[in-house]
Amino acid sequence: MQMTDNLRGALMMMGSMLFFTVNDAFMKSLSDELPLFQALFLRGILTSALLFLLARNMGKLKWNLPRRDWNLIAIRTAAEMAAAYFFLTALFNMPIANATAILQALPLAITLVGAMFFGEAVGWRRLTAIIIGFCGVLMIVRPGAEGFNAYSIYALISVAAVTVRDLAARRLSRDVPSMTVALTAAVGVTLFAGVSSAFIDWAPVTGKVTLQLGAASVMVIGGYIFSVTAMRHGEIAMVAPFRYTSLLWALLLGLVIFAEWPKPLTLIGAAIVVGTGVYTFYRERRRQADAGRQAIAVALRPR
């Protein structure tokens, strides 16, 4: 089988989701060993150091940027801090598959916010899919139901934070290196966690904990590199849907490592979210193809 750019991008995206989900599993496994802010701070130090060395060796550090880009980077970094805190808090207190399932609403949220605040075109089909998708989220969260975990709200807040983060990143100038943005975010999260950890009692760091933190840092960087490579190799509309493989990894890791398995209603809700998300990507691809054909038709029209 020929390795096309789209196939290579899809494989890279699946790999990035594996890396990110394994990182989540390592961090969740630390919840019984370290307080959240201590774990986030120690992982941040390792991640920031490794990212800096990698970016410097690749020549991808650039600090002389326009004020507009720095403002967007600041917004993105603040959103990254919020996303890290709220998602990891949820992850420490609920099954990994449930937290990951809620996070799958991200593409729907980005599409909706893009339409509401930035005038991006969203037809009635995609709008209907977004509404159905958020109904799927409610099936996962089940507010008011018996056994409801309030930390599901934290996961939803993390979706909002990541939406702001990704929309800010989309508006950065093309000459801003991704590594510079990633390193700035990593340092911001580390400083936030470091200041917050000064107000808590630290737990002893054993050899096992050190290995887990190191592995989590490597997984985060691996996920970032794979995701960037994926988006540069294939078409976004073809590659992005493979983000949903993170839910499969989360289900597997939750079962094998934490002996967790979501309730049937959660699985149905997750399937709805994933299905509507894939449909929105499909409609976006169709819209872009139709726009391309219309542009060609206009260009070839006799004058």
C-alpha positions as CSV (number, residue, x, y, z in Angstrom):
1,M,0.0,0.0,0.0
2,Q,1.3,3.4,-1.0
3,M,2.1,5.7,1.9
4,T,0.3,8.9,1.0
5,D,0.6,12.2,2.9
6,N,-2.9,11.7,4.3
7,L,-2.2,8.2,5.5
8,R,1.1,9.3,7.0
9,G,-0.7,12.2,8.7
10,A,-3.4,9.9,10.0
11,L,-0.8,7.5,11.5
12,M,1.0,10.4,13.1
13,M,-2.2,11.7,14.6
14,M,-3.0,8.3,16.1
15,G,0.5,8.1,17.5
16,S,0.1,11.6,19.1
17,M,-3.1,10.6,20.7
18,L,-1.5,7.5,22.1
19,F,1.4,9.6,23.6
20,F,-1.0,12.2,25.1
21,T,-3.3,9.5,26.6
22,V,-0.4,7.5,28.1
23,N,0.8,10.8,29.6
24,D,-2.7,11.2,31.2
25,A,-2.4,7.6,32.5
26,F,1.0,8.4,34.1
27,M,-0.3,11.6,35.7
28,K,-3.5,9.8,37.0
29,S,-1.3,7.1,38.5
30,L,0.5,9.8,40.4
31,S,-2.7,11.0,42.1
32,D,-2.1,8.7,45.0
33,E,1.5,9.7,45.4
34,L,1.7,13.5,44.8
35,P,-0.5,16.5,45.1
36,L,-1.7,17.9,41.8
37,F,0.4,21.1,41.8
38,Q,3.6,19.3,42.9
39,A,3.1,16.7,40.1
40,L,2.4,19.4,37.5
41,F,5.3,21.5,38.6
42,L,7.9,18.7,38.5
43,R,6.6,17.4,35.2
44,G,6.7,21.0,33.9
45,I,10.3,21.4,34.8
46,L,11.3,18.3,32.8
47,T,9.0,19.1,29.9
48,S,10.3,22.7,29.6
49,A,13.9,21.7,29.8
50,L,13.5,19.0,27.1
51,L,11.4,21.3,24.9
52,F,14.0,24.0,25.2
53,L,16.9,21.7,24.2
54,L,14.9,20.3,21.3
55,A,13.8,23.7,20.0
56,R,17.3,25.1,20.2
57,N,18.8,22.2,18.4
58,M,16.1,22.6,15.7
59,G,16.6,26.3,15.4
60,K,12.9,26.9,16.2
61,L,13.2,29.5,18.9
62,K,12.2,33.1,17.9
63,W,11.6,35.8,20.4
64,N,11.5,38.9,18.2
65,L,7.8,38.8,17.5
66,P,5.1,41.5,16.8
67,R,3.1,42.7,19.8
68,R,-0.1,41.2,18.3
69,D,1.5,37.7,18.3
70,W,2.8,38.1,21.9
71,N,-0.7,39.1,23.0
72,L,-2.1,35.9,21.4
73,I,0.7,33.8,22.9
74,A,-0.1,35.3,26.3
75,I,-3.8,34.4,25.9
76,R,-2.9,30.9,24.7
77,T,-0.6,30.4,27.7
78,A,-3.2,31.5,30.2
79,A,-5.7,29.2,28.6
80,E,-3.1,26.4,28.7
81,M,-2.7,27.0,32.5
82,A,-6.5,26.8,33.0
83,A,-6.8,23.7,30.8
84,A,-4.0,21.9,32.6
85,Y,-5.5,22.6,36.1
86,F,-9.1,21.8,35.3
87,F,-8.4,18.7,33.2
88,L,-5.9,17.2,35.5
89,T,-8.1,17.9,38.5
90,A,-10.9,16.0,36.7
91,L,-8.5,13.2,35.7
92,F,-7.3,12.8,39.3
93,N,-10.9,12.3,40.5
94,M,-12.8,10.4,37.7
95,P,-12.2,7.6,35.3
96,I,-9.7,8.4,32.5
97,A,-12.1,7.3,29.8
98,N,-14.9,9.6,31.1
99,A,-12.6,12.6,31.2
100,T,-11.3,11.9,27.8
101,A,-14.8,11.4,26.4
102,I,-15.8,14.8,27.6
103,L,-12.7,16.3,25.9
104,Q,-13.9,14.9,22.6
105,A,-16.4,17.8,22.4
106,L,-13.4,20.1,21.6
107,P,-13.8,20.1,17.8
108,L,-17.5,20.9,18.2
109,A,-16.8,23.7,20.6
110,I,-14.2,25.2,18.3
111,T,-16.5,25.1,15.4
112,L,-19.4,26.8,17.4
113,V,-17.2,29.5,18.8
114,G,-15.6,30.2,15.4
115,A,-19.1,30.7,14.0
116,M,-20.4,32.9,16.9
117,F,-17.4,35.2,17.4
118,F,-15.3,35.1,14.2
119,G,-17.9,34.8,11.5
120,E,-16.8,31.4,10.2
121,A,-19.4,29.7,8.0
122,V,-21.4,27.0,9.7
123,G,-24.4,25.6,7.8
124,W,-27.5,24.1,9.4
125,R,-26.2,20.6,9.0
126,R,-23.1,21.2,11.1
127,L,-25.0,23.3,13.6
128,T,-27.5,20.4,14.0
129,A,-24.5,18.0,14.5
130,I,-23.0,20.4,17.1
131,I,-26.3,20.4,19.1
132,I,-26.6,16.6,19.0
133,G,-23.0,16.3,20.0
134,F,-23.5,18.4,23.1
135,C,-26.5,16.3,23.9
136,G,-24.0,13.4,23.9
137,V,-21.8,15.3,26.3
138,L,-24.8,15.7,28.7
139,M,-25.2,11.9,28.5
140,I,-21.6,11.5,29.7
141,V,-21.8,14.1,32.4
142,R,-25.4,13.3,33.5
143,P,-25.9,16.4,35.8
144,G,-28.3,15.6,38.6
145,A,-28.1,11.9,38.1
146,E,-27.3,9.5,40.9
147,G,-23.5,9.0,41.2
148,F,-22.9,12.3,39.3
149,N,-19.2,13.3,39.6
150,A,-18.9,17.1,40.0
151,Y,-15.5,16.9,38.5
152,S,-17.2,16.3,35.2
153,I,-17.7,20.1,35.3
154,Y,-14.0,20.6,35.6
155,A,-13.5,18.5,32.4
156,L,-16.1,20.7,30.6
157,I,-14.3,23.9,31.8
158,S,-11.1,22.4,30.4
159,V,-12.8,22.0,27.0
160,A,-13.7,25.8,27.1
161,A,-10.1,26.6,28.0
162,V,-8.6,24.4,25.2
163,T,-11.1,26.0,22.8
164,V,-9.7,29.5,23.7
165,R,-6.1,28.1,23.4
166,D,-6.6,26.6,20.0
167,L,-8.5,29.6,18.6
168,A,-5.7,31.9,19.8
169,A,-3.1,29.6,18.1
170,R,-5.0,29.7,14.8
171,R,-4.7,33.5,14.7
172,L,-0.9,33.6,15.2
173,S,1.2,34.7,12.3
174,R,2.6,31.9,10.1
175,D,6.2,32.9,10.9
176,V,5.8,32.2,14.6
177,P,7.6,28.9,15.3
178,S,5.3,26.3,16.9
179,M,8.2,25.3,19.3
180,T,8.4,28.9,20.6
181,V,4.6,28.8,21.4
182,A,4.8,25.4,23.0
183,L,7.8,26.3,25.1
184,T,6.2,29.5,26.3
185,A,3.1,27.5,27.3
186,A,5.1,24.9,29.1
187,V,7.0,27.5,31.1
188,G,3.8,29.3,31.9
189,V,2.2,26.2,33.3
190,T,5.3,25.3,35.2
191,L,5.4,28.7,36.9
192,F,1.7,28.6,37.7
193,A,2.1,25.1,39.3
194,G,5.3,26.2,41.1
195,V,3.7,29.2,42.7
196,S,0.6,27.2,43.6
197,S,2.7,24.3,45.0
198,A,4.3,26.7,47.5
199,F,1.0,26.7,49.5
200,I,0.7,23.0,49.9
201,D,2.5,20.2,51.7
202,W,4.9,18.4,49.4
203,A,5.0,14.6,49.3
204,P,8.3,12.7,49.1
205,V,9.5,11.9,45.6
206,T,10.4,8.2,45.3
207,G,12.4,6.6,42.5
208,K,9.1,5.2,41.1
209,V,7.5,8.6,41.1
210,T,10.6,10.1,39.3
211,L,10.4,7.5,36.6
212,Q,6.6,8.2,36.1
213,L,7.2,11.9,35.9
214,G,10.0,11.4,33.4
215,A,7.9,9.1,31.3
216,A,5.0,11.6,31.4
217,S,7.3,14.4,30.2
218,V,8.6,12.3,27.3
219,M,5.0,11.4,26.4
220,V,3.9,15.0,26.3
221,I,6.7,16.0,24.0
222,G,6.2,13.0,21.8
223,G,2.5,13.8,21.5
224,Y,3.3,17.4,20.5
225,I,5.9,16.5,17.9
226,F,3.6,13.8,16.3
227,S,0.6,16.1,16.3
228,V,2.5,18.9,14.6
229,T,4.0,16.5,12.0
230,A,0.5,15.0,11.4
231,M,-1.0,18.4,10.6
232,R,1.8,19.3,8.2
233,H,1.7,16.0,6.3
234,G,-2.0,15.6,5.5
235,E,-5.1,17.6,4.9
236,I,-6.6,18.9,8.1
237,A,-10.1,17.5,7.3
238,M,-8.6,14.1,6.7
239,V,-6.2,13.9,9.6
240,A,-8.1,15.7,12.4
241,P,-10.8,13.1,12.9
242,F,-8.1,10.6,14.0
243,R,-7.9,12.7,17.2
244,Y,-10.8,10.6,18.4
245,T,-8.6,7.5,18.7
246,S,-7.6,9.0,22.1
247,L,-10.9,7.7,23.4
248,L,-10.0,4.2,22.4
249,W,-6.6,4.4,24.1
250,A,-8.3,5.8,27.2
251,L,-10.8,3.0,27.3
252,L,-8.0,0.4,27.0
253,L,-5.7,2.0,29.6
254,G,-8.6,2.6,32.0
255,L,-9.5,-1.0,31.9
256,V,-6.0,-2.5,32.0
257,I,-4.3,-0.1,34.5
258,F,-7.1,1.3,36.6
259,A,-9.8,-1.5,36.2
260,E,-12.3,1.2,35.1
261,W,-15.0,0.8,32.4
262,P,-17.6,3.5,31.7
263,K,-21.3,2.8,32.1
264,P,-23.3,2.1,28.9
265,L,-24.9,5.6,28.8
266,T,-21.4,7.1,29.0
267,L,-20.3,5.0,26.0
268,I,-23.4,5.9,24.0
269,G,-22.8,9.6,24.7
270,A,-19.2,9.2,23.7
271,A,-20.2,7.5,20.5
272,I,-22.6,10.4,19.7
273,V,-19.9,13.0,20.4
274,V,-17.4,11.2,18.2
275,G,-19.9,10.6,15.4
276,T,-21.0,14.2,15.3
277,G,-17.4,15.4,15.4
278,V,-16.4,13.3,12.5
279,Y,-19.5,14.6,10.6
280,T,-18.5,18.2,11.1
281,F,-15.1,17.4,9.7
282,Y,-16.7,15.7,6.7
283,R,-19.0,18.7,6.1
284,E,-16.1,21.1,6.3
285,R,-14.2,19.1,3.7
286,R,-17.3,19.2,1.4
287,R,-17.6,22.9,1.9
288,Q,-14.0,23.5,1.0
289,A,-14.3,21.3,-2.0
290,D,-17.4,23.1,-3.2
291,A,-15.7,26.5,-2.7
292,G,-12.8,25.3,-4.7
293,R,-14.9,24.1,-7.6
294,Q,-16.8,27.4,-7.7
295,A,-13.6,29.3,-7.7
296,I,-12.4,27.3,-10.7
297,A,-15.7,27.7,-12.5
298,V,-15.5,31.5,-12.0
299,A,-11.9,31.6,-13.3
300,L,-12.8,29.6,-16.4
301,R,-16.0,31.5,-17.2
302,P,-15.7,33.4,-20.6
303,R,-15.3,37.1,-20.2
